[in-house]
């Protein structure tokens, strides 16, 4: 009997202990704040997208990103007209501007900020993306160093459809070299503009069809057309196919555009009215995986009236078409090539060497003495990742321009301009 009583008492004590623990748990739960959506257990949709946070009271996820970047540039010879290289502004040999060197400057205006959202819908994930940097207008290096925040991208994407401002479909970002210098090498197409794009699977890759915002770059060839302005009658059409096989990457694209100008008038020749021409472009890009994570990349474009798509920086001489003296519009033939090799020295050190070339056939350039004939560029860098989300590096940049520049008075042709730069940068991503 004594043994039975002892066993019953032990059971009662264990039961009382369990009841006290449960009472404590319930009291703690009652005093705790109500759990909001961010404190609740993640939904399957949120769990499937690491890095995103759920917006309270909604099914939408949000992600904030970007980076802070500071650049120091030292122009050893010549000038690129700013911390972002504008190759067309390299001063010609023998001019006063070509002798104003060396020169040092620093900026943080490339720093970038973006917001992405994801929302589940019956059509699939609805994605929005907005991005900007500080390469807008303004700037006061004497005091505040203030620069305007500018729009880079703003689009939404659902299923196979994308609409908004994004990178043009007539480009292949996968074969664009990694450089510290903001604009990168000459010779490849790059633009951001409003577009509507449809993408679907085709074979081992993806086919994209797009209508994109037009921007007539027709320019008059003589002062008799002071009121000649570009007009746009239709969007520009682009088709692109790209794939990522086991050996690397491949892409092809085609562009069709209408280039128009309203010549105003009548001018001194009695010519007036509107005129237009057809512009076209073809792109081919390929990247080869070589040793380890290394990649060898090539990209080339050729066409007529594709001047505004080239990555050469802003300059009036990059005309896509010229308005001739008879009022007709001529699309300017042009081509460009870019080649690069990216090498990983180890897991935290890498280098890229890139060469770019662009050439224009300006039959009747607006500025007979200053229109660009060709551009060559070289970038070579050494980049380090000292710790997570951080890159520091140094880069050499070379630029060469050749002008059409036929002077009837002297017979002089083709003056050159050269520039050399050393750039250092530090980037912290968030």
Rosetta blueprint (number, residue, H / E / L):
1 X L
2 X H
3 X H
4 X H
5 X H
6 X H
7 X H
8 X H
9 X H
10 X H
11 X H
12 X H
13 X H
14 X H
15 X H
16 X H
17 X H
18 X H
19 X H
20 X H
21 X H
22 X H
23 X H
24 X H
25 X H
26 X H
27 X H
28 X H
29 X H
30 X H
31 X H
32 X L
33 X L
34 X L
35 X L
36 X L
37 X L
38 X L
39 X L
40 X L
41 X L
42 X L
43 X L
44 X H
45 X H
46 X H
47 X H
48 X L
49 X L
50 X L
51 X L
52 X L
53 X E
54 X E
55 X L
56 X L
57 X L
58 X L
59 X L
60 X L
61 X E
62 X E
63 X E
64 X E
65 X E
66 X E
67 X E
68 X E
69 X E
70 X E
71 X E
72 X E
73 X E
74 X E
75 X E
76 X E
77 X E
78 X L
79 X L
80 X L
81 X L
82 X L
83 X L
84 X L
85 X L
86 X L
87 X H
88 X H
89 X H
90 X L
91 X L
92 X L
93 X L
94 X L
95 X L
96 X L
97 X H
98 X H
99 X H
100 X L
101 X L
102 X L
103 X E
104 X E
105 X E
106 X E
107 X E
108 X L
109 X L
110 X L
111 X L
112 X E
113 X E
114 X E
115 X E
116 X E
117 X E
118 X E
119 X E
120 X E
121 X E
122 X L
123 X L
124 X E
125 X E
126 X E
127 X E
128 X E
129 X E
130 X E
131 X E
132 X E
133 X E
134 X L
135 X L
136 X L
137 X L
138 X E
139 X L
140 X L
141 X L
142 X L
143 X L
144 X L
145 X L
146 X L
147 X E
148 X L
149 X L
150 X E
151 X E
152 X E
153 X E
154 X E
155 X E
156 X E
157 X E
158 X E
159 X L
160 X L
161 X E
162 X E
163 X E
164 X E
165 X E
166 X E
167 X E
168 X L
169 X L
170 X L
171 X L
172 X L
173 X H
174 X H
175 X H
176 X L
177 X L
178 X L
179 X L
180 X L
181 X L
182 X L
183 X L
184 X L
185 X L
186 X L
187 X L
188 X L
189 X E
190 X L
191 X L
192 X E
193 X E
194 X E
195 X E
196 X E
197 X E
198 X E
199 X E
200 X E
201 X E
202 X E
203 X L
204 X L
205 X E
206 X E
207 X E
208 X E
209 X E
210 X E
211 X E
212 X E
213 X L
214 X L
215 X L
216 X L
217 X L
218 X E
219 X E
220 X E
221 X L
222 X L
223 X H
224 X H
225 X H
226 X L
227 X L
228 X L
229 X E
230 X E
231 X E
232 X L
233 X L
234 X L
235 X L
236 X E
237 X E
238 X E
239 X E
240 X E
241 X E
242 X E
243 X E
244 X L
245 X L
246 X L
247 X L
248 X E
249 X E
250 X E
251 X E
252 X E
253 X E
254 X E
255 X E
256 X E
257 X E
258 X E
259 X E
260 X E
261 X E
262 X E
263 X L
264 X L
265 X L
266 X L
267 X L
268 X L
269 X L
270 X L
271 X L
272 X L
273 X L
274 X E
275 X E
276 X E
277 X E
278 X E
279 X E
280 X E
281 X E
282 X E
283 X E
284 X E
285 X E
286 X E
287 X E
288 X E
289 X E
290 X L
291 X L
292 X L
293 X L
294 X L
295 X E
296 X E
297 X E
298 X E
299 X E
300 X E
301 X E
302 X E
303 X E
304 X E
305 X L
306 X L
307 X H
308 X H
309 X H
310 X E
311 X L
312 X L
313 X L
314 X L
315 X L
316 X L
317 X L
318 X L
319 X L
320 X L
321 X E
322 X E
323 X E
324 X L
325 X L
326 X L
327 X L
328 X L
329 X E
330 X E
331 X E
332 X L
333 X E
334 X E
335 X E
336 X E
337 X E
338 X E
339 X E
340 X E
341 X E
342 X E
343 X E
344 X E
345 X E
346 X E
347 X L
348 X L
349 X E
350 X E
351 X E
352 X E
353 X E
354 X E
355 X E
356 X E
357 X E
358 X E
359 X E
360 X E
361 X E
362 X L
363 X L
364 X L
365 X L
366 X L
367 X L
368 X L
369 X L
370 X L
371 X L
372 X E
373 X E
374 X E
375 X E
376 X E
377 X E
378 X E
379 X E
380 X E
381 X E
382 X E
383 X E
384 X E
385 X L
386 X L
387 X L
388 X L
389 X L
390 X E
391 X E
392 X E
393 X E
394 X E
395 X E
396 X E
397 X E
398 X E
399 X E
400 X E
401 X E
402 X E
403 X E
404 X L
405 X L
406 X L
407 X L
408 X L
409 X L
410 X L
411 X L
412 X L
413 X L
414 X L
415 X L
416 X E
417 X E
418 X E
419 X E
420 X E
421 X E
422 X E
423 X E
424 X E
425 X E
426 X E
427 X E
428 X E
429 X E
430 X L
